[in-house]
Amino acid sequence: MAQQGTAGPAGTPRLGRVIKAAPSAVSGVALLLPGGTETSTRRPSPLAAGAVRALGRRLAHDGRADGLAAHVVRYRCRGWNGAQARLAEDTAWAADEVVRLYGDVPVCLAGVDMGGRAALRAAGHRAVNSVLAIAPWLPEDDMAAPPEPVKQLAGRRVLIVHGTNDERTDPELSFRLAERAKKTNRDVCRFEVHSDGHRLHQHQDEVLALASDFVRGTLFGTDFARPLEDALAAPPPLGLRMPLASGFGRSLRR
């Protein structure tokens, strides 16, 4: 997440340029959602957008032949800002912009950190068919406040990935959300990256391979890798605590 004080006042949301070269015909779009902060009206730092570019490059490379376009969403400001849920609002705006630019194509919301919360919250948009939340920031349980909603995830395929040693965003909170969502939506799964932290640096290749497999499978109907297929089919808690095996990226081809 970006440091406070590195950018000026908030502006307007924007859709970043397509990552790598745009395919000749766009058949699906991945919207990449950077992290943010709980409360701020300042513009997002470029560092936040940079953190999702590796994911965007992998998706653009692997999905180009299928017609995948990947864009980074530029929020108005870096703060979620309580009930305003600014990052989720900007994500919904970006999905509208995709419809305007490309027409009726399926969209995957792919977010990290606070962007993962935005992806989950904005999943009810009519263009969205899938959600990828990597190390999502979620609020602590509060008996005085309603729980994070999950009804908007109905009819969407959902993948959550979280490091078990994440000290910035609590992996147990993402498990509890996935558990609630799974009760009404069987197409929810969650992978645990054992011994890895918030940025998932130790197993970045495996995380990117899993993300690519999920996004291409949901947007274009390509076959899921066996571990992902098993996780989606497994009852809780098995499909919500699926370990991401070392070398997953090298074992995708079957």
Secondary structure, 3 states (H helix, E strand, C coil): CCCCCCCCECCCCEECCCCCCCCCCCCEEEEEECCCECCCCECCCHHHHHCCHHHHHHHHHHHHHHCEEEEEEECCCCECCHHHCHHHHHHHHHHHHHHHHHCCCCEEEEEECHHHHHHHHHHHCCCEEEEEEECCCCCCCCCCCCCCCCHHHCCCEEEEEEECCCCCCCHHHHHHHHHHHHCCCCCEEEEEECCCCCCCCCCHHHHHHHHHHHHHHHHHCCCCCHHHHHHHHCCCCHHHCEECCCCHHHHCCC
